[in-house]
């Protein structure tokens, strides 16, 4: 199978949507009031056998927006130190971070023949709510993500493995999970991506997605 057909399979698999895994570390639970402190996104691709896999990772530290609230309990949970000089040097604004993620996401959408991205997250409603609010706050007109559709790996993990906690679902899927590295956006996003790919690929292996039929349809178009 050619690389072009392999890429086209991904669009066929998710109704022309490109799954992009997203995780945000925040200063609380209120997207209108609380700051986004870290954001990461992982684009996905598909091999010629129809197996979903990680492609590229984009991760950024973010300066809280002006007037943003940051709860101390959130910092204690994530381990983020806002006064860390190294963090201060590499952190960028919320709008800059969104731009740095949206550009490669749009390129990936085009490369795979998709129409837009769909957010994949662990407890996706949380990340989706913060992302949409940040997009509005930044005045971004071309959000590549679907405004409300998403894939939630917590729900899928509960269905397939009987586990809704990310670390436990990963271990049930045979994916190593380091609790010491958890709660950074980059690490959690990559593990969530691995978990999502494992579940999608397992469903294919069980015969739930007819790769041969999809491949034939692509070759005829």
C-alpha positions as CSV (number, residue, x, y, z in Angstrom):
1,X,0.0,0.0,0.0
2,X,1.3,3.5,-0.9
3,X,2.0,6.1,1.8
4,X,-0.8,8.2,0.3
5,X,-3.3,5.4,0.7
6,X,-2.0,4.8,4.2
7,X,-2.6,8.4,5.1
8,X,-6.1,8.3,3.5
9,X,-7.0,5.4,5.8
10,X,-6.9,7.7,8.8
11,X,-9.5,10.0,7.2
12,X,-11.7,7.0,6.5
13,X,-11.3,5.7,10.0
14,X,-12.7,8.7,11.8
15,X,-15.2,10.2,9.3
16,X,-12.6,12.7,7.9
17,X,-11.6,13.8,11.4
18,X,-7.9,13.8,12.5
19,X,-7.6,12.7,16.1
20,X,-5.2,15.0,18.0
21,X,-4.4,14.3,21.6
22,X,-4.4,17.3,23.9
23,X,-3.7,17.8,27.6
24,X,-3.6,21.0,29.6
25,X,-2.3,21.7,33.1
26,X,-4.3,24.6,34.6
27,X,-4.5,26.8,37.7
28,X,-8.0,25.4,38.6
29,X,-11.2,24.1,37.2
30,X,-12.8,27.3,35.8
31,X,-11.8,27.9,32.2
32,X,-13.1,31.5,32.3
33,X,-11.1,32.5,35.4
34,X,-8.2,30.0,35.8
35,X,-4.9,30.1,33.9
36,X,-3.6,27.5,31.5
37,X,-0.1,26.8,32.6
38,X,1.0,24.0,30.2
39,X,-0.4,22.7,26.9
40,X,0.7,19.8,24.8
41,X,-0.7,18.2,21.7
42,X,0.2,14.9,19.9
43,X,-0.7,14.4,16.2
44,X,-1.4,10.9,15.1
45,X,-0.8,9.0,11.9
46,X,-1.5,5.5,10.5
47,X,0.8,2.9,9.0
48,X,0.0,0.9,5.9
49,X,-1.5,-1.9,8.0
50,X,-4.0,0.5,9.5
51,X,-2.4,0.8,12.9
52,X,-2.7,4.1,14.6
53,X,0.4,5.6,16.1
54,X,2.0,8.8,17.5
55,X,3.4,11.2,15.0
56,X,4.7,14.5,16.5
57,X,4.5,16.2,20.0
58,X,4.2,19.9,20.6
59,X,4.4,21.1,24.2
60,X,4.6,24.6,25.8
61,X,4.8,26.3,29.2
62,X,2.4,29.2,29.3
63,X,2.5,32.5,31.2
64,X,-0.9,33.0,32.9
65,X,-3.1,35.5,31.0
66,X,-3.6,38.9,32.6
67,X,-5.8,38.7,35.7
68,X,-5.8,34.9,35.7
69,X,-6.4,33.0,38.9
70,X,-4.0,30.2,39.9
71,X,-5.0,28.0,42.9
72,X,-2.2,26.9,45.1
73,X,-3.8,23.5,45.3
74,X,-3.4,23.2,41.5
75,X,0.3,24.0,41.7
76,X,0.7,21.5,44.5
77,X,-1.0,18.8,42.4
78,X,1.0,19.4,39.2
79,X,4.3,20.4,40.8
80,X,4.5,23.5,38.6
81,X,6.6,26.3,40.0
82,X,5.6,29.6,38.5
83,X,8.7,31.3,39.9
84,X,11.1,28.8,38.3
85,X,13.6,31.0,36.3
86,X,14.0,28.2,33.7
87,X,10.2,28.0,33.2
88,X,10.0,31.8,33.0
89,X,12.5,31.8,30.2
90,X,10.8,29.3,28.0
91,X,7.1,30.1,28.8
92,X,5.1,31.9,26.1
93,X,1.7,33.6,26.0
94,X,-1.5,31.6,25.7
95,X,-2.2,33.0,22.2
96,X,1.3,32.2,21.1
97,X,1.0,28.6,22.3
98,X,-2.3,28.1,20.5
99,X,-0.7,29.4,17.3
100,X,2.3,27.1,17.7
101,X,0.0,24.1,18.0
102,X,-2.7,25.0,15.5
103,X,-0.2,25.5,12.6
104,X,1.1,21.9,12.6
105,X,-2.4,20.5,13.3
106,X,-3.7,22.3,10.2
107,X,-0.8,20.8,8.2
108,X,-1.5,17.4,9.5
109,X,-5.2,17.7,8.6
110,X,-4.3,18.6,5.0
111,X,-1.7,15.8,4.8
112,X,-4.1,13.1,5.8
113,X,-7.0,14.4,3.7
114,X,-9.1,15.3,6.7
115,X,-11.5,18.2,7.2
116,X,-10.7,19.2,10.8
117,X,-9.2,17.9,14.0
118,X,-11.1,16.2,16.8
119,X,-9.7,16.5,20.3
120,X,-8.7,13.3,22.2
121,X,-8.3,13.7,25.9
122,X,-8.4,11.9,29.2
123,X,-11.6,13.4,30.7
124,X,-11.8,15.3,27.4
125,X,-14.6,17.7,28.4
126,X,-12.1,19.5,30.8
127,X,-9.4,20.1,28.2
128,X,-12.0,20.9,25.5
129,X,-13.6,23.5,27.7
130,X,-10.3,25.3,28.5
131,X,-9.2,25.1,24.9
132,X,-12.4,26.6,23.5
133,X,-12.3,29.4,26.1
134,X,-8.7,30.2,25.4
135,X,-9.4,30.3,21.6
136,X,-12.2,32.8,22.3
137,X,-10.0,34.9,24.7
138,X,-7.2,35.0,22.0
139,X,-9.7,36.0,19.3
140,X,-8.6,33.1,17.0
141,X,-11.0,32.8,14.1
142,X,-9.7,29.5,12.6
143,X,-9.8,26.9,15.3
144,X,-8.9,23.6,13.6
145,X,-10.6,21.5,16.3
146,X,-14.3,20.5,16.2
147,X,-16.1,22.8,18.6
148,X,-17.8,20.1,20.7
149,X,-17.0,16.6,19.4
150,X,-14.2,14.7,21.2
151,X,-12.9,11.2,22.1
152,X,-12.6,10.6,25.8
153,X,-10.0,8.0,26.8
154,X,-11.3,7.8,30.3
155,X,-14.7,6.5,29.0
156,X,-13.0,4.2,26.4
157,X,-10.6,2.9,29.1
158,X,-13.5,2.1,31.4
159,X,-15.2,0.2,28.5
160,X,-12.2,-1.7,27.4
161,X,-10.1,-2.2,30.5
162,X,-12.4,-1.4,33.3
163,X,-10.1,1.5,34.3
164,X,-10.8,5.2,34.1
165,X,-7.6,6.5,35.8
166,X,-5.0,7.2,33.1
167,X,-2.1,5.4,34.9
168,X,-4.2,2.3,35.6
169,X,-5.7,2.2,32.1
170,X,-2.2,2.5,30.6
171,X,-0.9,-0.4,32.7
172,X,-3.9,-2.5,31.8
173,X,-3.0,-1.8,28.1
174,X,0.7,-2.8,28.7
175,X,1.9,0.8,28.6
176,X,4.5,1.8,31.1
177,X,3.5,4.8,33.2
178,X,5.8,6.8,35.5
179,X,3.9,8.4,38.3
180,X,6.8,10.7,39.0
181,X,6.6,12.1,35.5
182,X,2.8,12.4,35.5
183,X,1.0,15.8,35.6
184,X,3.2,17.4,33.0
185,X,1.3,18.2,29.8
186,X,3.9,16.6,27.6
187,X,4.0,13.3,29.5
188,X,0.3,12.9,30.1
189,X,-0.5,13.7,26.4
190,X,2.0,11.1,25.1
191,X,0.7,8.4,27.4
192,X,-2.9,9.3,26.5
193,X,-2.0,9.1,22.8
194,X,-0.4,5.7,23.4
195,X,-3.5,4.5,25.2
196,X,-5.9,5.8,22.5
197,X,-3.8,4.1,19.8
198,X,-3.7,0.9,21.8
199,X,-7.5,0.8,22.1
200,X,-8.2,1.7,18.5
201,X,-5.7,-0.9,17.2
202,X,-7.1,-3.6,19.5
203,X,-10.6,-3.0,18.1
204,X,-9.2,-3.4,14.6
205,X,-7.4,-6.6,15.5
206,X,-10.7,-8.0,16.8
207,X,-12.3,-7.3,13.5
208,X,-14.2,-4.2,14.4
209,X,-12.8,-2.2,11.5
210,X,-12.6,-3.8,8.1
211,X,-9.2,-2.6,6.8
212,X,-9.5,-4.6,3.6
213,X,-12.8,-3.0,2.7
214,X,-11.5,0.5,3.5
215,X,-8.3,-0.1,1.5
216,X,-10.3,-1.2,-1.6
217,X,-12.4,1.9,-1.3
218,X,-9.4,4.2,-1.3
219,X,-7.8,2.5,-4.3
220,X,-11.0,2.9,-6.3
221,X,-11.2,6.7,-5.6
